[in-house]
Amino acid sequence: MVKIFVSGYPLEMDELELAQLVSPHGEISTVKIVRDKATRKPKGYVFIELVSRQAAERVMEALDGTEMQGKTLTVRIREEEPVRPVPVSKRVERSPDPIKKKRPRRTL
């Protein structure tokens, strides 16, 4: 699966219309419009997951820079960042102190 990032689409479009725009160029797996949490209005960009890298490249070649209702589409392939292993904290080895020193007691 390969994700593409699409921005600059008309905000009136829904997932189905975006899928119809992209599907002639490649097989779609999922469409996710990014929305504002409070207002639920689209933020202006969408992630579309395609079945293959070749399909993503075809979509990018066909749609990047095209005009739609006075807006210019921007289509980019979203490169997945490699998963970094979480660093395991190393246990600090302390040299054993053979004789524990006690603090002197205070006398009143």
MMTF fields as JSON, N, C-alpha, C and O atoms, coordinates in Angstrom:
{
  "mmtfVersion": "1.0.0",
  "mmtfProducer": "UNKNOWN",
  "numBonds": 431,
  "numAtoms": 432,
  "numGroups": 108,
  "numChains": 1,
  "numModels": 1,
  "chainsPerModel": [1],
  "groupsPerChain": [108],
  "chainIdList": ["A"],
  "bondAtomList": [4, 2, 8, 6, 12, 10, 16, 14, 20, 18, 24, 22, 28, 26, 32, 30, 36, 34, 40, 38, 44, 42, 48, 46, 52, 50, 56, 54, 60, 58, 64, 62, 68, 66, 72, 70, 76, 74, 80, 78, 84, 82, 88, 86, 92, 90, 96, 94, 100, 98, 104, 102, 108, 106, 112, 110, 116, 114, 120, 118, 124, 122, 128, 126, 132, 130, 136, 134, 140, 138, 144, 142, 148, 146, 152, 150, 156, 154, 160, 158, 164, 162, 168, 166, 172, 170, 176, 174, 180, 178, 184, 182, 188, 186, 192, 190, 196, 194, 200, 198, 204, 202, 208, 206, 212, 210, 216, 214, 220, 218, 224, 222, 228, 226, 232, 230, 236, 234, 240, 238, 244, 242, 248, 246, 252, 250, 256, 254, 260, 258, 264, 262, 268, 266, 272, 270, 276, 274, 280, 278, 284, 282, 288, 286, 292, 290, 296, 294, 300, 298, 304, 302, 308, 306, 312, 310, 316, 314, 320, 318, 324, 322, 328, 326, 332, 330, 336, 334, 340, 338, 344, 342, 348, 346, 352, 350, 356, 354, 360, 358, 364, 362, 368, 366, 372, 370, 376, 374, 380, 378, 384, 382, 388, 386, 392, 390, 396, 394, 400, 398, 404, 402, 408, 406, 412, 410, 416, 414, 420, 418, 424, 422, 428, 426],
  "bondOrderList": [1, 1, 1, 1, 1, 1, 1, 1, 1, 1, 1, 1, 1, 1, 1, 1, 1, 1, 1, 1, 1, 1, 1, 1, 1, 1, 1, 1, 1, 1, 1, 1, 1, 1, 1, 1, 1, 1, 1, 1, 1, 1, 1, 1, 1, 1, 1, 1, 1, 1, 1, 1, 1, 1, 1, 1, 1, 1, 1, 1, 1, 1, 1, 1, 1, 1, 1, 1, 1, 1, 1, 1, 1, 1, 1, 1, 1, 1, 1, 1, 1, 1, 1, 1, 1, 1, 1, 1, 1, 1, 1, 1, 1, 1, 1, 1, 1, 1, 1, 1, 1, 1, 1, 1, 1, 1, 1],
  "groupList": [{"groupName": "MET", "atomNameList": ["N", "CA", "C", "O"], "elementList": ["N", "C", "C", "O"], "formalChargeList": [0, 0, 0, 0], "bondAtomList": [1, 0, 2, 1, 3, 2], "bondOrderList": [1, 1, 2], "singleLetterCode": "M", "chemCompType": "L-PEPTIDE LINKING"}, {"groupName": "VAL", "atomNameList": ["N", "CA", "C", "O"], "elementList": ["N", "C", "C", "O"], "formalChargeList": [0, 0, 0, 0], "bondAtomList": [1, 0, 2, 1, 3, 2], "bondOrderList": [1, 1, 2], "singleLetterCode": "V", "chemCompType": "L-PEPTIDE LINKING"}, {"groupName": "LYS", "atomNameList": ["N", "CA", "C", "O"], "elementList": ["N", "C", "C", "O"], "formalChargeList": [0, 0, 0, 0], "bondAtomList": [1, 0, 2, 1, 3, 2], "bondOrderList": [1, 1, 2], "singleLetterCode": "K", "chemCompType": "L-PEPTIDE LINKING"}, {"groupName": "ILE", "atomNameList": ["N", "CA", "C", "O"], "elementList": ["N", "C", "C", "O"], "formalChargeList": [0, 0, 0, 0], "bondAtomList": [1, 0, 2, 1, 3, 2], "bondOrderList": [1, 1, 2], "singleLetterCode": "I", "chemCompType": "L-PEPTIDE LINKING"}, {"groupName": "PHE", "atomNameList": ["N", "CA", "C", "O"], "elementList": ["N", "C", "C", "O"], "formalChargeList": [0, 0, 0, 0], "bondAtomList": [1, 0, 2, 1, 3, 2], "bondOrderList": [1, 1, 2], "singleLetterCode": "F", "chemCompType": "L-PEPTIDE LINKING"}, {"groupName": "SER", "atomNameList": ["N", "CA", "C", "O"], "elementList": ["N", "C", "C", "O"], "formalChargeList": [0, 0, 0, 0], "bondAtomList": [1, 0, 2, 1, 3, 2], "bondOrderList": [1, 1, 2], "singleLetterCode": "S", "chemCompType": "L-PEPTIDE LINKING"}, {"groupName": "GLY", "atomNameList": ["N", "CA", "C", "O"], "elementList": ["N", "C", "C", "O"], "formalChargeList": [0, 0, 0, 0], "bondAtomList": [1, 0, 2, 1, 3, 2], "bondOrderList": [1, 1, 2], "singleLetterCode": "G", "chemCompType": "PEPTIDE LINKING"}, {"groupName": "TYR", "atomNameList": ["N", "CA", "C", "O"], "elementList": ["N", "C", "C", "O"], "formalChargeList": [0, 0, 0, 0], "bondAtomList": [1, 0, 2, 1, 3, 2], "bondOrderList": [1, 1, 2], "singleLetterCode": "Y", "chemCompType": "L-PEPTIDE LINKING"}, {"groupName": "PRO", "atomNameList": ["N", "CA", "C", "O"], "elementList": ["N", "C", "C", "O"], "formalChargeList": [0, 0, 0, 0], "bondAtomList": [1, 0, 2, 1, 3, 2], "bondOrderList": [1, 1, 2], "singleLetterCode": "P", "chemCompType": "L-PEPTIDE LINKING"}, {"groupName": "LEU", "atomNameList": ["N", "CA", "C", "O"], "elementList": ["N", "C", "C", "O"], "formalChargeList": [0, 0, 0, 0], "bondAtomList": [1, 0, 2, 1, 3, 2], "bondOrderList": [1, 1, 2], "singleLetterCode": "L", "chemCompType": "L-PEPTIDE LINKING"}, {"groupName": "GLU", "atomNameList": ["N", "CA", "C", "O"], "elementList": ["N", "C", "C", "O"], "formalChargeList": [0, 0, 0, 0], "bondAtomList": [1, 0, 2, 1, 3, 2], "bondOrderList": [1, 1, 2], "singleLetterCode": "E", "chemCompType": "L-PEPTIDE LINKING"}, {"groupName": "ASP", "atomNameList": ["N", "CA", "C", "O"], "elementList": ["N", "C", "C", "O"], "formalChargeList": [0, 0, 0, 0], "bondAtomList": [1, 0, 2, 1, 3, 2], "bondOrderList": [1, 1, 2], "singleLetterCode": "D", "chemCompType": "L-PEPTIDE LINKING"}, {"groupName": "ALA", "atomNameList": ["N", "CA", "C", "O"], "elementList": ["N", "C", "C", "O"], "formalChargeList": [0, 0, 0, 0], "bondAtomList": [1, 0, 2, 1, 3, 2], "bondOrderList": [1, 1, 2], "singleLetterCode": "A", "chemCompType": "L-PEPTIDE LINKING"}, {"groupName": "GLN", "atomNameList": ["N", "CA", "C", "O"], "elementList": ["N", "C", "C", "O"], "formalChargeList": [0, 0, 0, 0], "bondAtomList": [1, 0, 2, 1, 3, 2], "bondOrderList": [1, 1, 2], "singleLetterCode": "Q", "chemCompType": "L-PEPTIDE LINKING"}, {"groupName": "HIS", "atomNameList": ["N", "CA", "C", "O"], "elementList": ["N", "C", "C", "O"], "formalChargeList": [0, 0, 0, 0], "bondAtomList": [1, 0, 2, 1, 3, 2], "bondOrderList": [1, 1, 2], "singleLetterCode": "H", "chemCompType": "L-PEPTIDE LINKING"}, {"groupName": "THR", "atomNameList": ["N", "CA", "C", "O"], "elementList": ["N", "C", "C", "O"], "formalChargeList": [0, 0, 0, 0], "bondAtomList": [1, 0, 2, 1, 3, 2], "bondOrderList": [1, 1, 2], "singleLetterCode": "T", "chemCompType": "L-PEPTIDE LINKING"}, {"groupName": "ARG", "atomNameList": ["N", "CA", "C", "O"], "elementList": ["N", "C", "C", "O"], "formalChargeList": [0, 0, 0, 0], "bondAtomList": [1, 0, 2, 1, 3, 2], "bondOrderList": [1, 1, 2], "singleLetterCode": "R", "chemCompType": "L-PEPTIDE LINKING"}],
  "groupTypeList": [0, 1, 2, 3, 4, 1, 5, 6, 7, 8, 9, 10, 0, 11, 10, 9, 10, 9, 12, 13, 9, 1, 5, 8, 14, 6, 10, 3, 5, 15, 1, 2, 3, 1, 16, 11, 2, 12, 15, 16, 2, 8, 2, 6, 7, 1, 4, 3, 10, 9, 1, 5, 16, 13, 12, 12, 10, 16, 1, 0, 10, 12, 9, 11, 6, 15, 10, 0, 13, 6, 2, 15, 9, 15, 1, 16, 3, 16, 10, 10, 10, 8, 1, 16, 8, 1, 8, 1, 5, 2, 16, 1, 10, 16, 5, 8, 11, 8, 3, 2, 2, 2, 16, 8, 16, 16, 15, 9],
  "groupIdList": [1, 2, 3, 4, 5, 6, 7, 8, 9, 10, 11, 12, 13, 14, 15, 16, 17, 18, 19, 20, 21, 22, 23, 24, 25, 26, 27, 28, 29, 30, 31, 32, 33, 34, 35, 36, 37, 38, 39, 40, 41, 42, 43, 44, 45, 46, 47, 48, 49, 50, 51, 52, 53, 54, 55, 56, 57, 58, 59, 60, 61, 62, 63, 64, 65, 66, 67, 68, 69, 70, 71, 72, 73, 74, 75, 76, 77, 78, 79, 80, 81, 82, 83, 84, 85, 86, 87, 88, 89, 90, 91, 92, 93, 94, 95, 96, 97, 98, 99, 100, 101, 102, 103, 104, 105, 106, 107, 108],
  "secStructList": [7, 3, 3, 3, 3, 3, 3, 1, 7, 7, 6, 6, 7, 7, 2, 2, 2, 2, 2, 2, 2, 2, 6, 6, 6, 1, 7, 3, 3, 3, 3, 3, 3, 3, 3, 7, 6, 6, 6, 7, 7, 3, 3, 3, 3, 3, 3, 3, 3, 3, 1, 7, 2, 2, 2, 2, 2, 2, 2, 2, 2, 2, 2, 6, 6, 7, 3, 3, 6, 6, 3, 3, 7, 3, 3, 3, 3, 3, 7, 7, 7, 7, 7, 7, 7, 7, 7, 7, 7, 7, 7, 7, 7, 7, 7, 7, 7, 1, 1, 7, 7, 7, 7, 7, 7, 7, 7, 7],
  "xCoordList": [0.831, 0.0, 0.884, 1.909, 0.47, 1.214, 0.233, -0.849, 0.615, -0.24, 0.193, 1.382, -0.82, -0.532, -1.208, -2.235, -0.614, -1.102, -1.657, -0.954, -2.916, -3.543, -4.025, -4.758, -3.605, -4.086, -4.553, -4.24, -5.307, -5.789, -7.073, -7.463, -7.73, -8.985, -10.112, -9.982, -11.208, -12.337, -12.917, -13.148, -13.147, -13.579, -14.989, -15.391, -15.744, -17.094, -17.078, -18.094, -15.946, -15.854, -15.875, -15.33, -16.515, -16.505, -15.634, -15.02, -15.583, -14.72, -15.067, -14.175, -16.356, -16.78, -16.323, -15.849, -16.464, -16.031, -14.518, -14.031, -13.778, -12.318, -11.929, -11.005, -12.635, -12.359, -12.646, -11.898, -13.724, -14.047, -13.013, -12.771, -12.401, -11.356, -10.083, -9.425, -9.736, -8.462, -8.569, -7.61, -9.702, -9.824, -9.516, -9.074, -9.713, -9.313, -7.803, -7.365, -7.005, -5.548, -4.925, -3.763, -5.678, -5.129, -6.162, -7.125, -5.95, -6.892, -6.732, -5.631, -7.845, -7.851, -8.191, -9.036, -7.507, -7.808, -8.638, -9.706, -8.153, -8.877, -8.731, -7.767, -9.713, -9.683, -9.951, -10.945, -9.071, -9.216, -9.075, -7.97, -10.213, -10.181, -9.847, -10.48, -8.858, -8.46, -9.388, -9.513, -10.029, -11.019, -10.631, -9.904, -11.133, -10.958, -11.762, -12.909, -11.193, -11.871, -13.114, -14.129, -13.037, -14.156, -15.29, -16.455, -14.964, -16.005, -16.343, -17.371, -15.498, -15.657, -15.574, -15.992, -15.043, -14.856, -13.512, -12.56, -13.437, -12.167, -11.066, -11.307, -9.856, -8.706, -8.086, -7.258, -8.479, -7.972, -6.983, -6.393, -6.795, -5.929, -6.493, -7.285, -6.061, -6.594, -5.454, -4.513, -5.546, -4.621, -5.394, -6.453, -4.862, -5.483, -4.489, -3.337, -4.941, -4.078, -4.374, -5.515, -3.326, -3.442, -2.786, -1.955, -3.172, -2.712, -1.23, -0.534, -0.732, 0.664, 1.372, 0.739, 2.666, 3.497, 3.283, 3.259, 3.126, 2.906, 1.6, 1.542, 0.561, -0.711, -0.542, -1.095, 0.209, 0.45, 1.207, 0.905, 2.181, 2.937, 2.054, 2.178, 1.157, 0.229, -0.708, -0.962, -1.219, -2.11, -1.366, -1.905, -0.139, 0.65, 0.922, 0.803, 1.288, 1.555, 0.296, 0.361, -0.847, -2.08, -2.709, -3.254, -2.644, -3.411, -2.603, -3.173, -1.31, -0.511, -0.486, -0.096, -0.906, -0.893, -2.159, -2.234, -3.156, -4.384, -5.269, -5.242, -6.05, -6.96, -8.315, -8.836, -8.89, -10.246, -10.946, -10.568, -11.946, -12.742, -11.866, -12.088, -10.88, -10.011, -8.891, -8.144, -8.757, -7.686, -6.767, -7.206, -5.507, -4.534, -4.277, -3.94, -4.441, -4.196, -2.699, -1.91, -2.331, -0.969, -1.045, -1.756, -0.321, -0.329, 1.111, 1.976, 1.359, 2.689, 2.574, 1.604, 3.557, 3.632, 4.204, 5.252, 3.507, 3.953, 4.873, 4.444, 6.127, 7.109, 6.97, 6.962, 6.863, 6.769, 8.138, 9.155, 8.137, 9.385, 9.693, 8.793, 10.945, 11.27, 11.003, 11.223, 10.536, 10.23, 11.539, 12.33, 11.741, 12.969, 12.709, 11.674, 13.636, 13.43, 13.506, 14.294, 12.695, 12.697, 13.954, 14.242, 14.71, 15.943, 15.629, 14.753, 16.356, 16.209, 17.198, 18.393, 16.675, 17.573, 18.575, 18.234, 19.785, 20.846, 20.94, 20.848, 21.121, 21.262, 22.689, 23.657, 22.793, 24.108, 24.672, 24.067, 25.838, 26.514, 27.372, 28.239, 27.104, 27.881, 28.882, 28.612, 30.009, 31.011, 30.561, 30.146, 30.655, 30.201, 31.136, 32.361, 30.523, 31.295, 31.399, 30.393, 32.614, 32.739, 32.287, 31.703, 32.534, 32.161, 31.219, 31.561, 30.023, 29.082, 29.405, 29.539, 29.522, 29.823, 28.513, 27.591, 28.459, 27.287, 27.544, 28.657, 26.455, 26.596, 26.664, 26.028, 27.431, 27.492, 26.141, 25.45, 25.793, 24.539, 24.729, 25.769, 23.615, 23.666, 23.271, 22.303, 24.006, 23.663, 23.167, 23.666, 22.215, 21.671, 22.193, 21.826],
  "yCoordList": [-1.173, 0.0, 1.248, 1.302, 2.229, 3.482, 4.627, 4.647, 5.586, 6.733, 7.898, 8.124, 8.647, 9.899, 11.016, 10.811, 12.184, 13.378, 14.28, 14.607, 14.691, 15.565, 16.812, 16.725, 17.976, 19.231, 20.136, 19.909, 21.163, 22.118, 21.69, 22.303, 20.671, 20.249, 21.149, 21.711, 21.298, 22.092, 21.464, 20.255, 22.27, 21.758, 21.181, 20.498, 21.448, 20.902, 19.42, 18.74, 18.919, 17.52, 16.592, 16.917, 15.436, 14.435, 13.256, 13.286, 12.225, 11.071, 10.382, 9.971, 10.255, 9.577, 10.33, 9.716, 11.643, 12.444, 12.391, 12.355, 12.386, 12.264, 10.892, 10.773, 9.862, 8.513, 8.428, 7.787, 9.071, 9.069, 9.829, 9.494, 10.842, 11.61, 10.787, 10.863, 10.0, 9.271, 7.884, 7.414, 7.234, 5.826, 5.507, 4.388, 6.401, 6.042, 5.836, 5.231, 6.34, 6.27, 5.177, 4.825, 4.628, 3.581, 3.065, 3.756, 1.837, 1.197, 1.756, 1.778, 2.208, 2.869, 1.865, 0.987, 2.022, 1.215, 2.027, 1.583, 3.211, 4.072, 5.542, 5.938, 6.346, 7.801, 8.408, 8.071, 9.307, 9.914, 11.428, 11.946, 12.138, 13.6, 14.033, 13.578, 14.909, 15.398, 16.561, 17.525, 16.454, 17.449, 18.068, 17.469, 19.279, 19.964, 19.215, 18.846, 18.988, 18.21, 18.916, 18.272, 20.221, 20.947, 21.183, 20.95, 21.64, 22.029, 20.944, 21.029, 19.923, 18.834, 19.33, 18.623, 20.525, 21.039, 20.526, 20.378, 20.255, 19.777, 20.819, 22.018, 20.347, 21.242, 21.562, 22.467, 20.827, 21.14, 20.133, 20.356, 19.031, 17.991, 16.619, 16.463, 15.637, 14.287, 13.292, 13.565, 12.141, 11.031, 9.926, 9.507, 9.46, 8.383, 7.236, 7.418, 6.057, 4.88, 4.07, 3.684, 3.823, 3.07, 1.709, 1.492, 0.805, -0.581, -0.725, -1.535, 0.054, -0.132, 1.202, 2.248, 1.139, 2.331, 2.856, 4.069, 1.953, 2.369, 3.151, 4.146, 2.72, 3.446, 4.835, 5.805, 4.94, 6.238, 7.167, 8.357, 6.633, 7.453, 7.913, 9.048, 7.033, 7.417, 8.532, 9.476, 8.424, 9.451, 10.775, 11.825, 10.73, 11.947, 12.607, 13.825, 11.814, 12.356, 12.954, 13.991, 12.307, 12.743, 13.96, 14.826, 14.04, 15.063, 16.207, 17.263, 16.045, 17.103, 18.337, 18.265, 19.459, 20.716, 21.012, 22.057, 20.134, 20.388, 21.382, 21.453, 22.146, 23.143, 22.511, 21.767, 22.813, 22.376, 23.516, 23.878, 24.08, 25.165, 26.291, 26.789, 26.684, 27.788, 27.435, 28.319, 26.181, 25.747, 24.779, 24.067, 24.753, 23.865, 22.682, 22.856, 21.478, 20.268, 20.04, 20.254, 19.613, 19.184, 17.731, 17.395, 16.871, 15.436, 14.995, 15.198, 14.394, 13.902, 12.492, 12.164, 11.679, 10.359, 10.549, 11.171, 10.007, 10.138, 8.975, 7.824, 9.294, 8.261, 7.886, 8.749, 6.603, 6.122, 6.227, 5.833, 6.761, 6.858, 5.5, 4.831, 5.092, 3.797, 3.831, 4.842, 2.73, 2.631, 2.494, 1.582, 3.412, 3.374, 2.582, 2.753, 1.729, 0.989, 1.945, 2.89, 1.685, 2.498, 2.172, 1.003, 3.2, 2.907, 2.299, 2.761, 1.277, 0.616, 1.273, 1.366, 1.718, 2.389, 1.387, 0.251, 1.824, 0.948, 1.092, 2.184, -0.022, 0.004, 0.42, -0.121, 1.371, 1.869, 0.956, 0.736, 0.437, -0.422, 0.456, 1.201, 0.343, 1.13, 0.208, -0.961, 0.77, -0.055, -0.264, 0.673, -1.49, -1.766, -1.097, -1.15, -0.482, 0.166, -0.842, -1.162, -1.35, -2.42, -2.006, -2.82, -0.797, -0.363, 0.823, 1.864, 0.612, 1.717, 2.644, 2.242, 3.88, 4.862, 5.403, 5.726, 5.489, 6.043, 7.507, 7.935, 8.235, 9.639, 9.752, 8.984, 10.704, 10.877, 11.372, 12.159, 10.901, 11.334, 12.676, 13.018, 13.41, 14.693, 14.495, 13.803, 15.089, 15.0, 16.364, 17.408, 16.325, 17.587, 17.934, 18.969],
  "zCoordList": [0.0, 0.0, 0.0, 0.679, -0.763, -0.87, -0.644, -1.231, 0.213, 0.463, -0.403, -0.629, -0.891, -1.565, -0.776, -0.128, -0.847, -0.188, -1.267, -2.223, -1.13, -2.112, -1.386, -0.401, -1.88, -1.304, -2.433, -3.602, -2.065, -3.046, -3.737, -4.731, -3.247, -3.86, -3.336, -2.249, -4.08, -3.589, -2.316, -2.268, -1.305, -0.003, -0.027, 0.914, -1.091, -1.201, -1.579, -1.444, -2.047, -2.479, -1.262, -0.206, -1.431, -0.372, -0.798, -1.864, 0.032, -0.232, -1.548, -2.29, -1.835, -3.055, -4.304, -5.26, -4.299, -5.451, -5.634, -6.763, -4.537, -4.629, -5.169, -5.973, -4.726, -5.218, -6.719, -7.457, -7.171, -8.595, -9.405, -10.564, -8.82, -9.494, -9.665, -10.703, -8.647, -8.626, -9.262, -9.875, -9.127, -9.521, -10.982, -11.243, -11.959, -13.321, -13.49, -14.469, -12.535, -12.658, -11.801, -12.007, -10.835, -9.977, -9.003, -8.669, -8.548, -7.631, -6.223, -5.673, -5.648, -4.351, -3.253, -3.424, -2.121, -0.957, 0.045, 0.465, 0.429, 1.368, 0.991, 0.336, 1.419, 1.248, 2.613, 3.256, 3.068, 4.388, 4.269, 4.107, 4.352, 4.37, 5.79, 6.743, 5.938, 7.255, 7.613, 6.858, 8.764, 9.194, 10.536, 11.329, 10.768, 12.04, 13.1, 12.849, 14.258, 15.292, 15.832, 16.099, 15.99, 16.592, 15.595, 15.92, 14.393, 13.434, 12.427, 11.755, 12.308, 11.328, 9.884, 8.967, 9.672, 8.313, 7.784, 8.55, 6.468, 5.904, 6.037, 5.896, 6.311, 6.427, 5.069, 4.966, 4.029, 2.698, 2.149, 1.092, 2.849, 2.304, 2.649, 3.578, 1.874, 2.002, 1.789, 1.045, 2.446, 2.217, 1.522, 1.989, 0.409, -0.346, -0.406, -0.8, -0.015, -0.019, -1.278, -1.533, -2.056, -3.302, -3.153, -2.271, -4.028, -3.926, -4.275, -3.663, -5.257, -5.686, -5.887, -6.036, -5.886, -6.123, -7.541, -7.751, -8.522, -9.91, -10.025, -10.748, -9.329, -9.349, -8.75, -9.269, -7.673, -7.037, -7.978, -8.053, -8.69, -9.642, -10.801, -11.261, -11.278, -12.345, -11.891, -12.638, -10.672, -10.131, -10.013, -10.363, -9.527, -9.366, -10.715, -10.843, -11.721, -13.055, -13.674, -14.334, -13.464, -14.107, -13.428, -14.112, -12.117, -11.407, -10.816, -10.54, -10.611, -9.99, -10.892, -12.058, -10.334, -11.078, -11.869, -12.515, -11.844, -12.594, -11.831, -10.602, -12.601, -12.037, -11.772, -12.603, -10.594, -10.267, -9.558, -8.444, -10.179, -9.612, -9.073, -7.969, -9.856, -9.485, -8.523, -8.104, -8.168, -7.265, -8.003, -8.906, -7.622, -8.229, -7.307, -6.136, -7.846, -7.064, -6.888, -7.809, -5.715, -5.438, -5.011, -4.064, -5.702, -5.394, -5.162, -6.014, -4.01, -3.653, -3.084, -2.401, -3.367, -2.749, -1.358, -1.185, -0.369, 1.013, 1.324, 1.413, 1.484, 1.802, 3.263, 4.141, 3.515, 4.888, 5.542, 4.971, 6.739, 7.489, 8.106, 8.614, 8.065, 8.672, 10.176, 10.844, 10.672, 12.099, 12.857, 12.618, 13.765, 14.561, 15.835, 16.478, 16.192, 17.436, 18.633, 18.64, 19.613, 20.821, 21.604, 21.861, 21.987, 22.723, 24.082, 24.813, 24.382, 25.677, 26.625, 26.345, 27.737, 28.68, 29.224, 29.553, 29.306, 29.797, 31.31, 31.87, 31.922, 33.365, 33.701, 33.165, 34.581, 34.972, 36.042, 37.091, 35.744, 36.723, 37.622, 37.165, 38.895, 39.844, 40.527, 40.801, 40.78, 41.456, 42.908, 43.589, 43.348, 44.717, 45.729, 45.612, 46.704, 47.76, 48.901, 49.534, 49.172, 50.146, 51.547, 52.262, 51.943, 53.286, 53.127, 52.566, 53.646, 53.605, 54.744, 55.9, 54.38, 55.419, 55.961, 55.212, 57.237, 57.865, 58.196, 58.503, 58.114, 58.463, 59.986, 60.707, 60.455, 61.913, 62.448, 61.801, 63.618, 64.232, 64.914, 65.477, 64.81, 65.498, 66.963, 67.278, 67.797, 69.218, 69.687, 69.266, 70.531, 71.038, 72.378, 72.935]
}
